[in-house]
Each structure stands twice: as C-alpha cells, then as structure tokens.
C-alpha cells in the first residue's frame, strides 16, 4: 500500500517558473489524505512559493523546499540545515566573478542584488517568492540554507569550474537549464524524503516519487515506486523504475488518479 507520495514541481507538475497547478490535483490530494496517504512537494523553490502553488491544500501537505534544506508543514519549520556563512560568501564572490546571477536563500526569504531587476521580477511574478533586494549580498546577516547561480540557459557547462572547486564542501545540484543550487553537504531531496519517512514510519516500499531533473535522482532512490515524467532527463529516466506522461500532459495527475 502507498502511504507517501512525493513530487517535484518545476518540470514535473508545472513548466519551469509556473504557479498555476491543474485544480484536479487538489481534489486528488484530498482523496489521498482521506485514504491515509501523505503528500509532499519536493522542490528547489522556497517553501512560501510551494505554499502558493498548493494553496487550497497547503495545510494538508509537507514542504521539502530548497532541495531538502527545509522541511515543513502547516506553515511550520520542522527541519532546517544551514550552510557556513563564510563558505556562502566565498561562493557568492565566485559566482559573481563568472558573470552569473546569485540568489541567496534564507529560511523564509531570498536575497537578490537590487541591480538584477529582471530576475527579481521573474521570481516575484513567476515563482511568487518572498524576496528582499539588497545593495550587497555579501553584507547580508542571516542564516543561509541555499545559494544558487542563475543563467537563462546552459547553466550546467557555465558552472563546471564552480562545481569542481566547491564539490567537496557543498552539495551542488543542477536544477534544470537555469539553476545551480548549493546546499550543505548531505542535503538533498532524497535525504529529506528519508527523514520524512523515518518520522512517519513509512518505508520506501510504501512510497511513490515523481521527478524530472538531476536534483530528483536521490529521492527516486528512496521509493520503490519511482517515476520519471515523460520529459525527464535521460539520467532521471534511467534512475526511475517507471515512467509516466509529460508534465504538460499531467502525467503525475494521471498516475495519482489510479490511487485515488
């Protein structure tokens, strides 16, 4: 019996940066809960953005945000994994030297350079982020759970040097064509799913997971019922046991309806 369903958002449920989920998902999540199944949204997004996407059922789901650095539910933080401040500042400097935009994530807000207005507006309008614009990211005094490099396209080859320099000090994940996310060592969606499973006494054989990108691979390994959506990267399709339809054809919804 399935007792836990976990899904990525961008590229899996929505197109990247979208915020309008098919309303049928909300009815299905309610039905799953009535049958004793839990639902968790696992994303590189901040928790406030996840909450907006799932607003009608926001009190009925878990949030595994910032690639697992934050675990919460009902607007409460249950688990937080921060990064050493000096390491964050070093990464900020090097991302900026590469000519890439920096998005600095605290537990509840993200910080951006106020000169990067196009990116600020996109995060506000698309992802619906809680956002603070600052003069100097290096001057921000706050706990940090993620630092991201953004490029409109081809972020993976553009960050090869950064990943080589910091790969032994940070958990680095490529999240689609635009994002490179950096968290504390040991932080990933799979570790967050495992923590949630242990807290709820749910086994991988009782878990169903959906994903499309490299940052989803660890959590696919935490579930027997691991699904790649039809538009997933080849590496993700190889890591998953099963495949469903694409995100734009509501592949996850089609599969969940079989449970509900």
C-alpha positions as CSV (number, residue, x, y, z in Angstrom):
1,X,0.0,0.0,0.0
2,X,1.2,3.5,-0.8
3,X,1.4,5.7,2.2
4,X,3.5,8.6,1.0
5,X,3.6,10.4,-2.4
6,X,6.4,12.9,-3.1
7,X,6.6,15.1,-6.3
8,X,9.0,17.6,-7.7
9,X,7.2,20.7,-9.0
10,X,9.0,22.5,-11.9
11,X,9.3,20.3,-15.0
12,X,7.3,17.6,-13.2
13,X,3.9,19.2,-12.3
14,X,4.4,22.6,-13.9
15,X,6.6,24.3,-16.6
16,X,9.6,26.0,-15.0
17,X,8.5,29.1,-13.1
18,X,4.8,28.4,-13.4
19,X,2.4,28.7,-10.5
20,X,-1.0,27.5,-11.8
21,X,-1.5,23.9,-10.9
22,X,-4.3,21.9,-12.6
23,X,-7.1,22.2,-9.9
24,X,-7.7,18.5,-10.2
25,X,-4.5,17.9,-8.2
26,X,-6.2,19.4,-5.1
27,X,-9.1,17.0,-5.3
28,X,-6.8,14.1,-5.7
29,X,-4.6,15.1,-2.8
30,X,-7.7,15.4,-0.6
31,X,-8.7,11.9,-1.6
32,X,-5.3,10.5,-0.9
33,X,-5.4,12.0,2.5
34,X,-8.8,10.5,3.2
35,X,-7.3,7.2,2.4
36,X,-4.4,7.7,4.8
37,X,-1.8,8.8,2.3
38,X,0.6,11.7,2.9
39,X,1.6,14.1,0.1
40,X,4.9,16.1,0.0
41,X,6.1,18.6,-2.6
42,X,9.9,18.5,-3.0
43,X,11.4,21.4,-4.8
44,X,14.3,23.8,-5.2
45,X,11.8,26.5,-4.6
46,X,11.4,28.2,-1.2
47,X,8.6,27.0,1.0
48,X,6.4,30.1,0.5
49,X,6.4,29.5,-3.2
50,X,5.4,25.9,-2.8
51,X,2.6,27.0,-0.4
52,X,1.2,29.4,-3.1
53,X,1.2,26.6,-5.7
54,X,-0.7,24.3,-3.3
55,X,-2.8,27.0,-1.6
56,X,-6.1,25.1,-1.5
57,X,-4.5,22.1,0.3
58,X,-1.5,23.9,1.9
59,X,-2.4,22.6,5.3
60,X,-2.6,19.0,4.1
61,X,0.9,18.6,2.7
62,X,4.6,18.6,3.6
63,X,7.1,21.0,2.0
64,X,10.6,19.7,1.2
65,X,11.9,23.0,-0.1
66,X,15.3,24.3,-1.1
67,X,16.2,20.8,-2.3
68,X,15.6,19.4,1.1
69,X,17.3,22.0,3.2
70,X,13.9,23.0,4.7
71,X,11.2,20.5,5.8
72,X,7.9,21.9,7.0
73,X,4.1,21.6,7.1
74,X,1.2,23.8,8.1
75,X,3.5,26.9,7.9
76,X,5.9,25.5,10.5
77,X,9.5,24.6,10.0
78,X,10.3,21.1,11.2
79,X,13.9,20.8,10.0
80,X,16.5,23.3,8.8
81,X,20.0,22.7,7.5
82,X,22.1,25.8,7.3
83,X,25.4,26.5,5.5
84,X,28.6,28.1,7.0
85,X,28.4,31.8,6.3
86,X,32.0,32.3,5.1
87,X,31.6,29.4,2.7
88,X,28.4,31.1,1.3
89,X,30.2,34.4,0.9
90,X,33.1,32.7,-0.9
91,X,30.6,31.0,-3.3
92,X,28.8,34.4,-3.9
93,X,32.1,36.0,-4.9
94,X,33.0,33.2,-7.3
95,X,29.5,33.0,-8.9
96,X,29.6,36.8,-9.5
97,X,33.1,36.5,-11.0
98,X,31.7,34.1,-13.5
99,X,29.1,36.7,-14.6
100,X,26.2,34.7,-13.2
101,X,23.3,36.0,-11.0
102,X,23.2,34.9,-7.4
103,X,20.0,34.0,-5.4
104,X,20.7,33.7,-1.7
105,X,18.2,31.8,0.3
106,X,17.4,32.2,4.0
107,X,14.7,30.1,5.7
108,X,11.9,32.4,4.8
109,X,13.1,34.9,2.2
110,X,15.6,35.1,-0.7
111,X,18.0,37.9,-1.2
112,X,19.0,39.4,-4.6
113,X,21.2,42.2,-5.8
114,X,18.8,45.1,-6.5
115,X,20.6,45.7,-9.8
116,X,19.2,42.4,-11.1
117,X,15.7,43.7,-11.7
118,X,14.7,41.3,-14.5
119,X,15.5,38.2,-12.3
120,X,13.8,39.9,-9.3
121,X,10.6,40.5,-11.3
122,X,10.6,36.9,-12.6
123,X,10.9,35.4,-9.2
124,X,8.2,37.6,-7.9
125,X,5.7,37.2,-10.8
126,X,6.5,33.6,-11.7
127,X,7.7,31.7,-8.5
128,X,5.9,34.1,-6.2
129,X,8.9,34.3,-3.9
130,X,9.3,36.2,-0.7
131,X,12.1,38.4,-1.8
132,X,14.4,41.1,-0.4
133,X,16.5,43.3,-2.7
134,X,19.9,44.4,-1.2
135,X,22.8,46.6,-2.2
136,X,25.4,44.0,-1.4
137,X,24.7,40.2,-0.9
138,X,28.0,39.9,1.0
139,X,26.7,42.2,3.7
140,X,23.5,40.1,4.4
141,X,23.5,38.8,8.0
142,X,21.2,35.8,8.2
143,X,21.2,32.1,8.4
144,X,21.5,30.6,4.8
145,X,20.2,27.3,3.6
146,X,21.0,27.6,-0.2
147,X,23.0,29.7,-2.6
148,X,22.1,29.5,-6.3
149,X,23.7,30.5,-9.5
150,X,21.2,31.6,-12.3
151,X,21.7,31.7,-16.0
152,X,19.0,32.0,-18.6
153,X,20.2,28.9,-20.3
154,X,23.1,26.3,-20.3
155,X,23.9,26.8,-16.6
156,X,25.5,23.3,-16.4
157,X,28.5,24.0,-18.7
158,X,28.8,27.6,-17.4
159,X,29.3,26.3,-13.8
160,X,31.7,23.4,-14.4
161,X,34.6,25.2,-12.7
162,X,32.5,26.2,-9.7
163,X,31.3,22.6,-9.2
164,X,34.9,21.4,-9.4
165,X,36.1,24.0,-6.8
166,X,33.3,23.5,-4.3
167,X,32.1,20.0,-4.9
168,X,33.8,18.7,-1.7
169,X,32.5,21.4,0.5
170,X,28.9,21.9,-0.7
171,X,26.2,19.6,-2.1
172,X,25.7,21.0,-5.6
173,X,22.8,20.2,-7.8
174,X,21.9,21.2,-11.3
175,X,18.2,22.1,-11.3
176,X,17.1,22.4,-14.9
177,X,18.7,24.5,-17.6
178,X,18.9,27.7,-15.5
179,X,19.8,26.8,-11.9
180,X,22.8,25.5,-10.0
181,X,21.8,25.1,-6.3
182,X,24.3,24.7,-3.4
183,X,23.4,23.3,0.0
184,X,25.2,22.0,3.0
185,X,27.0,18.6,2.5
186,X,24.5,15.8,2.9
187,X,21.5,17.9,1.9
188,X,19.4,16.7,-1.0
189,X,15.8,15.8,-1.7
190,X,16.5,12.1,-1.1
191,X,17.8,12.8,2.4
192,X,14.7,14.9,3.1
193,X,12.4,12.1,1.9
194,X,14.2,9.6,4.1
195,X,13.9,11.9,7.2
196,X,10.1,12.3,6.5
197,X,9.8,8.5,6.0
198,X,11.5,7.8,9.3
199,X,9.4,10.4,11.1
200,X,6.1,8.9,9.7
201,X,7.3,5.3,10.0
202,X,6.9,4.8,6.2
203,X,9.1,2.5,4.2
204,X,10.5,3.1,0.6
205,X,8.2,0.2,-0.5
206,X,5.2,2.4,0.7
207,X,6.5,5.5,-1.1
208,X,5.8,6.9,-4.6
209,X,8.1,9.6,-6.1
210,X,8.0,11.7,-9.3
211,X,10.8,13.8,-10.8
212,X,12.4,15.1,-14.0
213,X,15.8,16.6,-13.2
214,X,19.2,15.7,-11.7
215,X,18.3,17.1,-8.3
216,X,15.5,14.5,-8.2
217,X,17.6,11.4,-8.6
218,X,18.4,10.9,-4.8
219,X,14.8,10.9,-3.9
220,X,13.9,8.5,-6.7
221,X,16.2,6.1,-4.8
222,X,14.1,6.5,-1.7
223,X,11.0,4.9,-3.3
224,X,10.2,1.6,-4.9
225,X,7.5,3.4,-7.0
226,X,9.9,5.9,-8.6
227,X,8.5,7.7,-11.7
228,X,10.2,9.8,-14.3
229,X,7.9,12.1,-16.2
230,X,8.0,11.8,-20.0
231,X,10.0,15.0,-20.4
232,X,12.6,14.0,-17.8
233,X,16.4,14.0,-18.5
234,X,17.8,10.6,-19.7
235,X,19.7,10.2,-16.4
236,X,16.4,10.5,-14.5
237,X,14.6,8.0,-16.7
238,X,17.4,5.5,-16.1
239,X,17.2,6.1,-12.3
240,X,13.4,5.6,-12.2
241,X,11.6,2.2,-12.2
242,X,8.6,3.6,-14.0
243,X,7.6,6.4,-16.4
244,X,4.5,8.5,-16.8
245,X,3.4,11.1,-19.3
246,X,4.9,14.6,-19.6
247,X,4.4,17.5,-17.2
248,X,2.3,19.4,-19.8
249,X,0.1,16.4,-20.2
250,X,-0.4,16.0,-16.5
251,X,1.5,12.7,-16.3
252,X,1.7,12.8,-12.4
253,X,-2.0,13.5,-12.2
254,X,-2.9,10.5,-14.4
255,X,-0.9,8.2,-12.2
256,X,-2.3,9.6,-8.9
257,X,-5.8,9.2,-10.1
258,X,-5.2,5.4,-10.2
259,X,-4.5,5.6,-6.4
260,X,-7.4,7.9,-5.6
